[in-house]
Amino acid sequence: MELYHLIKICRHHVCLFDLKDALPPANSGQRFQSPFTVPVHKVPNLCLAKWNVHHIIRIFFPALYSEERKPHLSQDEQRKFYEFGLRPAIQRIDPAQMAEWPVMYDDKMFCARGQSRTFSMQTKVTIDWMSQYLGEYIRDALESNGLDWGMGLVFLHQIRGIKNATTHSHTDAAAEESLVKFLKKNLLISPEADGYDELLQSGKWWIDVGVEVASDQE
């Protein structure tokens, strides 16, 4: 005789990834003449912004990719990005902020280094409307300064560590309801949205979904 016992099955949205040209999307200009595919974690990138606990914005530079190099930007590449890309873009958007942005990358790193030789980065607050121009202006600044590897840069919005906040039953309806609720909470879709169609128009999203199976029986 076969014995049966109840098991509990639930799902979680473990993390979300959004890959786009800008914040939100903008025309990124010239692309590679010979497309190729490479795992995203191997593309040279740096962390541009973090907020709350779960959100990270990374910038990826496909033009810097090669099989021989690591994905981390060198100190010289980070310096050029700050001095000839990021800072000029911020200055173009909001000149009034520039007193808080050191001219030289080395000066900024010096200010961030504490007595213990560890780094404590400052928080920069920006206005919402600025984000839609930032990607385009960074590309323009890098290109005008002769840094062609700025062309084709893309942004990756990572939302991590959300498992316990998105638990739902394993039905399709529950999965969609949980996802829409989470997207609204994180301001990724409008509060009035019935679904996530508008999200699909703003970039290319990937969702890591986990399934948990539990039983009270030993």
PyMOL CGO cylinders between C-alpha atoms (Angstrom):
from pymol import cmd
from pymol.cgo import CYLINDER

trace = [
    CYLINDER, 0.00, 0.00, 0.00, 1.38, 3.39, -1.00, 0.3, 1, 1, 1, 1, 1, 1,
    CYLINDER, 1.38, 3.39, -1.00, 1.47, 6.11, 1.61, 0.3, 1, 1, 1, 1, 1, 1,
    CYLINDER, 1.47, 6.11, 1.61, 0.93, 9.76, 0.80, 0.3, 1, 1, 1, 1, 1, 1,
    CYLINDER, 0.93, 9.76, 0.80, 1.59, 12.92, 2.79, 0.3, 1, 1, 1, 1, 1, 1,
    CYLINDER, 1.59, 12.92, 2.79, 1.10, 16.58, 2.08, 0.3, 1, 1, 1, 1, 1, 1,
    CYLINDER, 1.10, 16.58, 2.08, 3.91, 18.73, 0.82, 0.3, 1, 1, 1, 1, 1, 1,
    CYLINDER, 3.91, 18.73, 0.82, 4.06, 22.50, 0.53, 0.3, 1, 1, 1, 1, 1, 1,
    CYLINDER, 4.06, 22.50, 0.53, 5.24, 24.09, -2.71, 0.3, 1, 1, 1, 1, 1, 1,
    CYLINDER, 5.24, 24.09, -2.71, 5.90, 27.80, -3.08, 0.3, 1, 1, 1, 1, 1, 1,
    CYLINDER, 5.90, 27.80, -3.08, 7.87, 30.01, -5.42, 0.3, 1, 1, 1, 1, 1, 1,
    CYLINDER, 7.87, 30.01, -5.42, 9.99, 33.12, -4.98, 0.3, 1, 1, 1, 1, 1, 1,
    CYLINDER, 9.99, 33.12, -4.98, 11.25, 35.82, -7.29, 0.3, 1, 1, 1, 1, 1, 1,
    CYLINDER, 11.25, 35.82, -7.29, 14.91, 35.59, -6.23, 0.3, 1, 1, 1, 1, 1, 1,
    CYLINDER, 14.91, 35.59, -6.23, 16.26, 38.51, -8.26, 0.3, 1, 1, 1, 1, 1, 1,
    CYLINDER, 16.26, 38.51, -8.26, 15.49, 40.69, -11.28, 0.3, 1, 1, 1, 1, 1, 1,
    CYLINDER, 15.49, 40.69, -11.28, 17.85, 41.98, -13.96, 0.3, 1, 1, 1, 1, 1, 1,
    CYLINDER, 17.85, 41.98, -13.96, 17.09, 44.77, -16.43, 0.3, 1, 1, 1, 1, 1, 1,
    CYLINDER, 17.09, 44.77, -16.43, 19.45, 45.44, -19.34, 0.3, 1, 1, 1, 1, 1, 1,
    CYLINDER, 19.45, 45.44, -19.34, 18.92, 48.69, -21.22, 0.3, 1, 1, 1, 1, 1, 1,
    CYLINDER, 18.92, 48.69, -21.22, 20.69, 51.43, -23.15, 0.3, 1, 1, 1, 1, 1, 1,
    CYLINDER, 20.69, 51.43, -23.15, 19.91, 54.19, -20.68, 0.3, 1, 1, 1, 1, 1, 1,
    CYLINDER, 19.91, 54.19, -20.68, 17.86, 55.14, -17.64, 0.3, 1, 1, 1, 1, 1, 1,
    CYLINDER, 17.86, 55.14, -17.64, 15.28, 54.90, -19.24, 0.3, 1, 1, 1, 1, 1, 1,
    CYLINDER, 15.28, 54.90, -19.24, 16.25, 53.78, -22.79, 0.3, 1, 1, 1, 1, 1, 1,
    CYLINDER, 16.25, 53.78, -22.79, 17.81, 56.18, -25.26, 0.3, 1, 1, 1, 1, 1, 1,
    CYLINDER, 17.81, 56.18, -25.26, 19.48, 55.83, -28.63, 0.3, 1, 1, 1, 1, 1, 1,
    CYLINDER, 19.48, 55.83, -28.63, 22.95, 54.50, -27.92, 0.3, 1, 1, 1, 1, 1, 1,
    CYLINDER, 22.95, 54.50, -27.92, 24.43, 55.40, -31.29, 0.3, 1, 1, 1, 1, 1, 1,
    CYLINDER, 24.43, 55.40, -31.29, 26.92, 53.21, -33.13, 0.3, 1, 1, 1, 1, 1, 1,
    CYLINDER, 26.92, 53.21, -33.13, 26.88, 49.46, -32.55, 0.3, 1, 1, 1, 1, 1, 1,
    CYLINDER, 26.88, 49.46, -32.55, 29.39, 46.75, -33.37, 0.3, 1, 1, 1, 1, 1, 1,
    CYLINDER, 29.39, 46.75, -33.37, 29.61, 45.83, -37.05, 0.3, 1, 1, 1, 1, 1, 1,
    CYLINDER, 29.61, 45.83, -37.05, 30.12, 42.15, -36.20, 0.3, 1, 1, 1, 1, 1, 1,
    CYLINDER, 30.12, 42.15, -36.20, 27.75, 41.05, -33.42, 0.3, 1, 1, 1, 1, 1, 1,
    CYLINDER, 27.75, 41.05, -33.42, 28.89, 38.34, -31.05, 0.3, 1, 1, 1, 1, 1, 1,
    CYLINDER, 28.89, 38.34, -31.05, 27.56, 36.71, -27.90, 0.3, 1, 1, 1, 1, 1, 1,
    CYLINDER, 27.56, 36.71, -27.90, 29.38, 36.64, -24.58, 0.3, 1, 1, 1, 1, 1, 1,
    CYLINDER, 29.38, 36.64, -24.58, 28.23, 35.96, -20.98, 0.3, 1, 1, 1, 1, 1, 1,
    CYLINDER, 28.23, 35.96, -20.98, 27.29, 39.27, -19.40, 0.3, 1, 1, 1, 1, 1, 1,
    CYLINDER, 27.29, 39.27, -19.40, 29.47, 38.69, -16.32, 0.3, 1, 1, 1, 1, 1, 1,
    CYLINDER, 29.47, 38.69, -16.32, 32.56, 38.66, -18.56, 0.3, 1, 1, 1, 1, 1, 1,
    CYLINDER, 32.56, 38.66, -18.56, 31.88, 42.10, -20.04, 0.3, 1, 1, 1, 1, 1, 1,
    CYLINDER, 31.88, 42.10, -20.04, 33.95, 44.89, -18.39, 0.3, 1, 1, 1, 1, 1, 1,
    CYLINDER, 33.95, 44.89, -18.39, 31.71, 46.79, -16.00, 0.3, 1, 1, 1, 1, 1, 1,
    CYLINDER, 31.71, 46.79, -16.00, 31.56, 48.95, -12.90, 0.3, 1, 1, 1, 1, 1, 1,
    CYLINDER, 31.56, 48.95, -12.90, 29.01, 49.74, -10.21, 0.3, 1, 1, 1, 1, 1, 1,
    CYLINDER, 29.01, 49.74, -10.21, 27.53, 53.18, -10.79, 0.3, 1, 1, 1, 1, 1, 1,
    CYLINDER, 27.53, 53.18, -10.79, 24.88, 53.38, -8.07, 0.3, 1, 1, 1, 1, 1, 1,
    CYLINDER, 24.88, 53.38, -8.07, 23.32, 51.56, -5.13, 0.3, 1, 1, 1, 1, 1, 1,
    CYLINDER, 23.32, 51.56, -5.13, 20.21, 52.45, -3.16, 0.3, 1, 1, 1, 1, 1, 1,
    CYLINDER, 20.21, 52.45, -3.16, 18.14, 50.89, -0.44, 0.3, 1, 1, 1, 1, 1, 1,
    CYLINDER, 18.14, 50.89, -0.44, 19.45, 47.39, 0.17, 0.3, 1, 1, 1, 1, 1, 1,
    CYLINDER, 19.45, 47.39, 0.17, 18.61, 45.52, -3.00, 0.3, 1, 1, 1, 1, 1, 1,
    CYLINDER, 18.61, 45.52, -3.00, 19.15, 47.87, -5.97, 0.3, 1, 1, 1, 1, 1, 1,
    CYLINDER, 19.15, 47.87, -5.97, 22.39, 48.15, -7.96, 0.3, 1, 1, 1, 1, 1, 1,
    CYLINDER, 22.39, 48.15, -7.96, 23.06, 49.91, -11.27, 0.3, 1, 1, 1, 1, 1, 1,
    CYLINDER, 23.06, 49.91, -11.27, 26.03, 48.64, -13.27, 0.3, 1, 1, 1, 1, 1, 1,
    CYLINDER, 26.03, 48.64, -13.27, 27.45, 50.03, -16.50, 0.3, 1, 1, 1, 1, 1, 1,
    CYLINDER, 27.45, 50.03, -16.50, 28.77, 47.51, -19.02, 0.3, 1, 1, 1, 1, 1, 1,
    CYLINDER, 28.77, 47.51, -19.02, 31.31, 48.44, -21.72, 0.3, 1, 1, 1, 1, 1, 1,
    CYLINDER, 31.31, 48.44, -21.72, 31.12, 45.85, -24.54, 0.3, 1, 1, 1, 1, 1, 1,
    CYLINDER, 31.12, 45.85, -24.54, 33.80, 47.70, -26.52, 0.3, 1, 1, 1, 1, 1, 1,
    CYLINDER, 33.80, 47.70, -26.52, 36.35, 46.89, -23.80, 0.3, 1, 1, 1, 1, 1, 1,
    CYLINDER, 36.35, 46.89, -23.80, 35.68, 43.16, -23.93, 0.3, 1, 1, 1, 1, 1, 1,
    CYLINDER, 35.68, 43.16, -23.93, 38.38, 40.69, -24.88, 0.3, 1, 1, 1, 1, 1, 1,
    CYLINDER, 38.38, 40.69, -24.88, 38.93, 37.06, -23.98, 0.3, 1, 1, 1, 1, 1, 1,
    CYLINDER, 38.93, 37.06, -23.98, 42.22, 37.94, -22.30, 0.3, 1, 1, 1, 1, 1, 1,
    CYLINDER, 42.22, 37.94, -22.30, 41.04, 40.60, -19.85, 0.3, 1, 1, 1, 1, 1, 1,
    CYLINDER, 41.04, 40.60, -19.85, 39.04, 40.48, -16.61, 0.3, 1, 1, 1, 1, 1, 1,
    CYLINDER, 39.04, 40.48, -16.61, 35.63, 42.20, -16.28, 0.3, 1, 1, 1, 1, 1, 1,
    CYLINDER, 35.63, 42.20, -16.28, 36.87, 44.73, -13.73, 0.3, 1, 1, 1, 1, 1, 1,
    CYLINDER, 36.87, 44.73, -13.73, 37.82, 48.15, -15.05, 0.3, 1, 1, 1, 1, 1, 1,
    CYLINDER, 37.82, 48.15, -15.05, 41.42, 49.14, -14.37, 0.3, 1, 1, 1, 1, 1, 1,
    CYLINDER, 41.42, 49.14, -14.37, 42.15, 52.17, -12.20, 0.3, 1, 1, 1, 1, 1, 1,
    CYLINDER, 42.15, 52.17, -12.20, 43.11, 54.10, -15.33, 0.3, 1, 1, 1, 1, 1, 1,
    CYLINDER, 43.11, 54.10, -15.33, 39.82, 53.16, -17.03, 0.3, 1, 1, 1, 1, 1, 1,
    CYLINDER, 39.82, 53.16, -17.03, 37.87, 54.18, -13.92, 0.3, 1, 1, 1, 1, 1, 1,
    CYLINDER, 37.87, 54.18, -13.92, 39.73, 57.48, -13.80, 0.3, 1, 1, 1, 1, 1, 1,
    CYLINDER, 39.73, 57.48, -13.80, 38.97, 58.21, -17.46, 0.3, 1, 1, 1, 1, 1, 1,
    CYLINDER, 38.97, 58.21, -17.46, 35.33, 57.22, -16.99, 0.3, 1, 1, 1, 1, 1, 1,
    CYLINDER, 35.33, 57.22, -16.99, 34.94, 59.64, -14.07, 0.3, 1, 1, 1, 1, 1, 1,
    CYLINDER, 34.94, 59.64, -14.07, 36.94, 62.58, -15.45, 0.3, 1, 1, 1, 1, 1, 1,
    CYLINDER, 36.94, 62.58, -15.45, 35.89, 62.35, -19.11, 0.3, 1, 1, 1, 1, 1, 1,
    CYLINDER, 35.89, 62.35, -19.11, 32.48, 60.68, -18.87, 0.3, 1, 1, 1, 1, 1, 1,
    CYLINDER, 32.48, 60.68, -18.87, 30.51, 60.78, -15.64, 0.3, 1, 1, 1, 1, 1, 1,
    CYLINDER, 30.51, 60.78, -15.64, 31.53, 64.18, -14.28, 0.3, 1, 1, 1, 1, 1, 1,
    CYLINDER, 31.53, 64.18, -14.28, 31.08, 66.04, -17.61, 0.3, 1, 1, 1, 1, 1, 1,
    CYLINDER, 31.08, 66.04, -17.61, 27.65, 64.39, -17.97, 0.3, 1, 1, 1, 1, 1, 1,
    CYLINDER, 27.65, 64.39, -17.97, 26.59, 65.56, -14.50, 0.3, 1, 1, 1, 1, 1, 1,
    CYLINDER, 26.59, 65.56, -14.50, 27.91, 69.04, -15.25, 0.3, 1, 1, 1, 1, 1, 1,
    CYLINDER, 27.91, 69.04, -15.25, 25.89, 69.17, -18.46, 0.3, 1, 1, 1, 1, 1, 1,
    CYLINDER, 25.89, 69.17, -18.46, 22.72, 68.09, -16.66, 0.3, 1, 1, 1, 1, 1, 1,
    CYLINDER, 22.72, 68.09, -16.66, 23.02, 70.15, -13.47, 0.3, 1, 1, 1, 1, 1, 1,
    CYLINDER, 23.02, 70.15, -13.47, 25.98, 72.57, -13.21, 0.3, 1, 1, 1, 1, 1, 1,
    CYLINDER, 25.98, 72.57, -13.21, 24.87, 73.65, -9.73, 0.3, 1, 1, 1, 1, 1, 1,
    CYLINDER, 24.87, 73.65, -9.73, 25.98, 70.28, -8.35, 0.3, 1, 1, 1, 1, 1, 1,
    CYLINDER, 25.98, 70.28, -8.35, 29.58, 70.47, -9.49, 0.3, 1, 1, 1, 1, 1, 1,
    CYLINDER, 29.58, 70.47, -9.49, 30.98, 71.85, -6.23, 0.3, 1, 1, 1, 1, 1, 1,
    CYLINDER, 30.98, 71.85, -6.23, 30.32, 68.39, -4.76, 0.3, 1, 1, 1, 1, 1, 1,
    CYLINDER, 30.32, 68.39, -4.76, 32.12, 66.53, -7.57, 0.3, 1, 1, 1, 1, 1, 1,
    CYLINDER, 32.12, 66.53, -7.57, 35.96, 66.75, -7.40, 0.3, 1, 1, 1, 1, 1, 1,
    CYLINDER, 35.96, 66.75, -7.40, 37.57, 67.50, -10.75, 0.3, 1, 1, 1, 1, 1, 1,
    CYLINDER, 37.57, 67.50, -10.75, 40.13, 64.71, -10.48, 0.3, 1, 1, 1, 1, 1, 1,
    CYLINDER, 40.13, 64.71, -10.48, 39.41, 61.04, -9.86, 0.3, 1, 1, 1, 1, 1, 1,
    CYLINDER, 39.41, 61.04, -9.86, 42.39, 60.76, -7.50, 0.3, 1, 1, 1, 1, 1, 1,
    CYLINDER, 42.39, 60.76, -7.50, 41.00, 63.61, -5.38, 0.3, 1, 1, 1, 1, 1, 1,
    CYLINDER, 41.00, 63.61, -5.38, 37.67, 61.83, -5.10, 0.3, 1, 1, 1, 1, 1, 1,
    CYLINDER, 37.67, 61.83, -5.10, 39.32, 58.59, -4.05, 0.3, 1, 1, 1, 1, 1, 1,
    CYLINDER, 39.32, 58.59, -4.05, 41.45, 60.49, -1.52, 0.3, 1, 1, 1, 1, 1, 1,
    CYLINDER, 41.45, 60.49, -1.52, 38.33, 61.99, 0.04, 0.3, 1, 1, 1, 1, 1, 1,
    CYLINDER, 38.33, 61.99, 0.04, 36.73, 58.55, 0.22, 0.3, 1, 1, 1, 1, 1, 1,
    CYLINDER, 36.73, 58.55, 0.22, 39.70, 56.93, 1.96, 0.3, 1, 1, 1, 1, 1, 1,
    CYLINDER, 39.70, 56.93, 1.96, 39.43, 56.96, 5.75, 0.3, 1, 1, 1, 1, 1, 1,
    CYLINDER, 39.43, 56.96, 5.75, 42.16, 56.86, 8.38, 0.3, 1, 1, 1, 1, 1, 1,
    CYLINDER, 42.16, 56.86, 8.38, 41.97, 53.06, 8.40, 0.3, 1, 1, 1, 1, 1, 1,
    CYLINDER, 41.97, 53.06, 8.40, 42.76, 53.09, 4.65, 0.3, 1, 1, 1, 1, 1, 1,
    CYLINDER, 42.76, 53.09, 4.65, 39.32, 51.67, 3.88, 0.3, 1, 1, 1, 1, 1, 1,
    CYLINDER, 39.32, 51.67, 3.88, 36.91, 53.39, 1.50, 0.3, 1, 1, 1, 1, 1, 1,
    CYLINDER, 36.91, 53.39, 1.50, 33.71, 55.12, 2.52, 0.3, 1, 1, 1, 1, 1, 1,
    CYLINDER, 33.71, 55.12, 2.52, 31.98, 56.44, -0.57, 0.3, 1, 1, 1, 1, 1, 1,
    CYLINDER, 31.98, 56.44, -0.57, 29.79, 59.52, -0.38, 0.3, 1, 1, 1, 1, 1, 1,
    CYLINDER, 29.79, 59.52, -0.38, 26.13, 59.48, -1.34, 0.3, 1, 1, 1, 1, 1, 1,
    CYLINDER, 26.13, 59.48, -1.34, 25.08, 61.66, -4.26, 0.3, 1, 1, 1, 1, 1, 1,
    CYLINDER, 25.08, 61.66, -4.26, 21.43, 62.62, -4.57, 0.3, 1, 1, 1, 1, 1, 1,
    CYLINDER, 21.43, 62.62, -4.57, 20.15, 63.35, -8.07, 0.3, 1, 1, 1, 1, 1, 1,
    CYLINDER, 20.15, 63.35, -8.07, 16.85, 64.58, -9.45, 0.3, 1, 1, 1, 1, 1, 1,
    CYLINDER, 16.85, 64.58, -9.45, 14.56, 62.00, -11.06, 0.3, 1, 1, 1, 1, 1, 1,
    CYLINDER, 14.56, 62.00, -11.06, 14.45, 63.66, -14.47, 0.3, 1, 1, 1, 1, 1, 1,
    CYLINDER, 14.45, 63.66, -14.47, 18.24, 63.63, -14.72, 0.3, 1, 1, 1, 1, 1, 1,
    CYLINDER, 18.24, 63.63, -14.72, 18.43, 59.87, -15.18, 0.3, 1, 1, 1, 1, 1, 1,
    CYLINDER, 18.43, 59.87, -15.18, 16.85, 59.87, -18.64, 0.3, 1, 1, 1, 1, 1, 1,
    CYLINDER, 16.85, 59.87, -18.64, 19.77, 61.92, -20.01, 0.3, 1, 1, 1, 1, 1, 1,
    CYLINDER, 19.77, 61.92, -20.01, 22.66, 60.40, -18.07, 0.3, 1, 1, 1, 1, 1, 1,
    CYLINDER, 22.66, 60.40, -18.07, 23.46, 57.49, -20.38, 0.3, 1, 1, 1, 1, 1, 1,
    CYLINDER, 23.46, 57.49, -20.38, 23.37, 59.59, -23.54, 0.3, 1, 1, 1, 1, 1, 1,
    CYLINDER, 23.37, 59.59, -23.54, 25.48, 62.36, -21.98, 0.3, 1, 1, 1, 1, 1, 1,
    CYLINDER, 25.48, 62.36, -21.98, 28.09, 59.92, -20.65, 0.3, 1, 1, 1, 1, 1, 1,
    CYLINDER, 28.09, 59.92, -20.65, 28.47, 58.44, -24.15, 0.3, 1, 1, 1, 1, 1, 1,
    CYLINDER, 28.47, 58.44, -24.15, 28.75, 61.89, -25.70, 0.3, 1, 1, 1, 1, 1, 1,
    CYLINDER, 28.75, 61.89, -25.70, 31.39, 62.98, -23.18, 0.3, 1, 1, 1, 1, 1, 1,
    CYLINDER, 31.39, 62.98, -23.18, 33.53, 59.86, -23.58, 0.3, 1, 1, 1, 1, 1, 1,
    CYLINDER, 33.53, 59.86, -23.58, 33.35, 60.03, -27.38, 0.3, 1, 1, 1, 1, 1, 1,
    CYLINDER, 33.35, 60.03, -27.38, 34.20, 63.75, -27.48, 0.3, 1, 1, 1, 1, 1, 1,
    CYLINDER, 34.20, 63.75, -27.48, 37.28, 62.99, -25.36, 0.3, 1, 1, 1, 1, 1, 1,
    CYLINDER, 37.28, 62.99, -25.36, 38.46, 60.29, -27.75, 0.3, 1, 1, 1, 1, 1, 1,
    CYLINDER, 38.46, 60.29, -27.75, 37.35, 57.31, -25.66, 0.3, 1, 1, 1, 1, 1, 1,
    CYLINDER, 37.35, 57.31, -25.66, 35.51, 55.20, -28.22, 0.3, 1, 1, 1, 1, 1, 1,
    CYLINDER, 35.51, 55.20, -28.22, 34.92, 52.40, -25.70, 0.3, 1, 1, 1, 1, 1, 1,
    CYLINDER, 34.92, 52.40, -25.70, 32.10, 54.51, -24.29, 0.3, 1, 1, 1, 1, 1, 1,
    CYLINDER, 32.10, 54.51, -24.29, 30.00, 53.82, -27.37, 0.3, 1, 1, 1, 1, 1, 1,
    CYLINDER, 30.00, 53.82, -27.37, 27.53, 51.01, -26.88, 0.3, 1, 1, 1, 1, 1, 1,
    CYLINDER, 27.53, 51.01, -26.88, 27.63, 51.09, -23.08, 0.3, 1, 1, 1, 1, 1, 1,
    CYLINDER, 27.63, 51.09, -23.08, 24.53, 49.66, -21.43, 0.3, 1, 1, 1, 1, 1, 1,
    CYLINDER, 24.53, 49.66, -21.43, 23.06, 49.73, -17.94, 0.3, 1, 1, 1, 1, 1, 1,
    CYLINDER, 23.06, 49.73, -17.94, 22.14, 46.71, -15.85, 0.3, 1, 1, 1, 1, 1, 1,
    CYLINDER, 22.14, 46.71, -15.85, 19.63, 47.26, -13.04, 0.3, 1, 1, 1, 1, 1, 1,
    CYLINDER, 19.63, 47.26, -13.04, 19.97, 44.46, -10.49, 0.3, 1, 1, 1, 1, 1, 1,
    CYLINDER, 19.97, 44.46, -10.49, 17.42, 43.78, -7.76, 0.3, 1, 1, 1, 1, 1, 1,
    CYLINDER, 17.42, 43.78, -7.76, 18.76, 41.13, -5.39, 0.3, 1, 1, 1, 1, 1, 1,
    CYLINDER, 18.76, 41.13, -5.39, 17.86, 39.53, -2.09, 0.3, 1, 1, 1, 1, 1, 1,
    CYLINDER, 17.86, 39.53, -2.09, 14.09, 39.69, -2.54, 0.3, 1, 1, 1, 1, 1, 1,
    CYLINDER, 14.09, 39.69, -2.54, 13.22, 36.02, -1.98, 0.3, 1, 1, 1, 1, 1, 1,
    CYLINDER, 13.22, 36.02, -1.98, 11.32, 36.35, 1.29, 0.3, 1, 1, 1, 1, 1, 1,
    CYLINDER, 11.32, 36.35, 1.29, 9.40, 39.38, 0.05, 0.3, 1, 1, 1, 1, 1, 1,
    CYLINDER, 9.40, 39.38, 0.05, 7.95, 37.63, -3.00, 0.3, 1, 1, 1, 1, 1, 1,
    CYLINDER, 7.95, 37.63, -3.00, 6.81, 34.22, -1.74, 0.3, 1, 1, 1, 1, 1, 1,
    CYLINDER, 6.81, 34.22, -1.74, 3.68, 32.98, -3.51, 0.3, 1, 1, 1, 1, 1, 1,
    CYLINDER, 3.68, 32.98, -3.51, 1.91, 29.76, -4.43, 0.3, 1, 1, 1, 1, 1, 1,
    CYLINDER, 1.91, 29.76, -4.43, 2.95, 27.90, -7.57, 0.3, 1, 1, 1, 1, 1, 1,
    CYLINDER, 2.95, 27.90, -7.57, -0.03, 28.92, -9.74, 0.3, 1, 1, 1, 1, 1, 1,
    CYLINDER, -0.03, 28.92, -9.74, 0.43, 31.23, -12.72, 0.3, 1, 1, 1, 1, 1, 1,
    CYLINDER, 0.43, 31.23, -12.72, -2.09, 33.72, -11.34, 0.3, 1, 1, 1, 1, 1, 1,
    CYLINDER, -2.09, 33.72, -11.34, -0.29, 33.95, -7.99, 0.3, 1, 1, 1, 1, 1, 1,
    CYLINDER, -0.29, 33.95, -7.99, 3.06, 34.38, -9.74, 0.3, 1, 1, 1, 1, 1, 1,
    CYLINDER, 3.06, 34.38, -9.74, 1.79, 37.28, -11.84, 0.3, 1, 1, 1, 1, 1, 1,
    CYLINDER, 1.79, 37.28, -11.84, 0.05, 38.93, -8.89, 0.3, 1, 1, 1, 1, 1, 1,
    CYLINDER, 0.05, 38.93, -8.89, 3.20, 38.69, -6.75, 0.3, 1, 1, 1, 1, 1, 1,
    CYLINDER, 3.20, 38.69, -6.75, 5.41, 40.06, -9.52, 0.3, 1, 1, 1, 1, 1, 1,
    CYLINDER, 5.41, 40.06, -9.52, 3.12, 43.00, -10.31, 0.3, 1, 1, 1, 1, 1, 1,
    CYLINDER, 3.12, 43.00, -10.31, 2.87, 43.87, -6.61, 0.3, 1, 1, 1, 1, 1, 1,
    CYLINDER, 2.87, 43.87, -6.61, 6.65, 43.79, -6.28, 0.3, 1, 1, 1, 1, 1, 1,
    CYLINDER, 6.65, 43.79, -6.28, 7.19, 45.92, -9.39, 0.3, 1, 1, 1, 1, 1, 1,
    CYLINDER, 7.19, 45.92, -9.39, 4.76, 48.56, -8.11, 0.3, 1, 1, 1, 1, 1, 1,
    CYLINDER, 4.76, 48.56, -8.11, 6.43, 48.61, -4.69, 0.3, 1, 1, 1, 1, 1, 1,
    CYLINDER, 6.43, 48.61, -4.69, 9.78, 49.30, -6.34, 0.3, 1, 1, 1, 1, 1, 1,
    CYLINDER, 9.78, 49.30, -6.34, 8.32, 51.93, -8.70, 0.3, 1, 1, 1, 1, 1, 1,
    CYLINDER, 8.32, 51.93, -8.70, 9.17, 49.92, -11.80, 0.3, 1, 1, 1, 1, 1, 1,
    CYLINDER, 9.17, 49.92, -11.80, 5.62, 50.22, -13.11, 0.3, 1, 1, 1, 1, 1, 1,
    CYLINDER, 5.62, 50.22, -13.11, 2.90, 52.75, -12.38, 0.3, 1, 1, 1, 1, 1, 1,
    CYLINDER, 2.90, 52.75, -12.38, 0.61, 52.10, -9.37, 0.3, 1, 1, 1, 1, 1, 1,
    CYLINDER, 0.61, 52.10, -9.37, -2.40, 51.96, -11.72, 0.3, 1, 1, 1, 1, 1, 1,
    CYLINDER, -2.40, 51.96, -11.72, -0.93, 49.26, -13.98, 0.3, 1, 1, 1, 1, 1, 1,
    CYLINDER, -0.93, 49.26, -13.98, -2.99, 46.08, -14.39, 0.3, 1, 1, 1, 1, 1, 1,
    CYLINDER, -2.99, 46.08, -14.39, 0.04, 44.04, -15.47, 0.3, 1, 1, 1, 1, 1, 1,
    CYLINDER, 0.04, 44.04, -15.47, 3.67, 44.42, -16.41, 0.3, 1, 1, 1, 1, 1, 1,
    CYLINDER, 3.67, 44.42, -16.41, 3.33, 45.20, -20.14, 0.3, 1, 1, 1, 1, 1, 1,
    CYLINDER, 3.33, 45.20, -20.14, 4.83, 48.67, -19.68, 0.3, 1, 1, 1, 1, 1, 1,
    CYLINDER, 4.83, 48.67, -19.68, 7.89, 47.10, -18.05, 0.3, 1, 1, 1, 1, 1, 1,
    CYLINDER, 7.89, 47.10, -18.05, 8.56, 44.98, -21.12, 0.3, 1, 1, 1, 1, 1, 1,
    CYLINDER, 8.56, 44.98, -21.12, 8.74, 48.15, -23.20, 0.3, 1, 1, 1, 1, 1, 1,
    CYLINDER, 8.74, 48.15, -23.20, 11.44, 49.76, -21.02, 0.3, 1, 1, 1, 1, 1, 1,
    CYLINDER, 11.44, 49.76, -21.02, 14.22, 47.20, -21.38, 0.3, 1, 1, 1, 1, 1, 1,
    CYLINDER, 14.22, 47.20, -21.38, 15.07, 43.50, -21.44, 0.3, 1, 1, 1, 1, 1, 1,
    CYLINDER, 15.07, 43.50, -21.44, 14.26, 41.84, -18.12, 0.3, 1, 1, 1, 1, 1, 1,
    CYLINDER, 14.26, 41.84, -18.12, 15.34, 38.50, -16.66, 0.3, 1, 1, 1, 1, 1, 1,
    CYLINDER, 15.34, 38.50, -16.66, 13.78, 37.04, -13.51, 0.3, 1, 1, 1, 1, 1, 1,
    CYLINDER, 13.78, 37.04, -13.51, 15.41, 34.32, -11.42, 0.3, 1, 1, 1, 1, 1, 1,
    CYLINDER, 15.41, 34.32, -11.42, 12.61, 32.18, -9.96, 0.3, 1, 1, 1, 1, 1, 1,
    CYLINDER, 12.61, 32.18, -9.96, 13.14, 29.69, -7.14, 0.3, 1, 1, 1, 1, 1, 1,
    CYLINDER, 13.14, 29.69, -7.14, 10.84, 26.82, -6.13, 0.3, 1, 1, 1, 1, 1, 1,
    CYLINDER, 10.84, 26.82, -6.13, 10.71, 25.58, -2.54, 0.3, 1, 1, 1, 1, 1, 1,
    CYLINDER, 10.71, 25.58, -2.54, 9.31, 22.15, -1.65, 0.3, 1, 1, 1, 1, 1, 1,
    CYLINDER, 9.31, 22.15, -1.65, 8.73, 21.36, 2.04, 0.3, 1, 1, 1, 1, 1, 1,
    CYLINDER, 8.73, 21.36, 2.04, 7.27, 18.43, 3.95, 0.3, 1, 1, 1, 1, 1, 1,
    CYLINDER, 7.27, 18.43, 3.95, 6.43, 17.89, 7.61, 0.3, 1, 1, 1, 1, 1, 1,
    CYLINDER, 6.43, 17.89, 7.61, 7.26, 14.19, 7.31, 0.3, 1, 1, 1, 1, 1, 1,
    CYLINDER, 7.26, 14.19, 7.31, 10.70, 12.89, 8.19, 0.3, 1, 1, 1, 1, 1, 1,
]
cmd.load_cgo(trace, "trace")
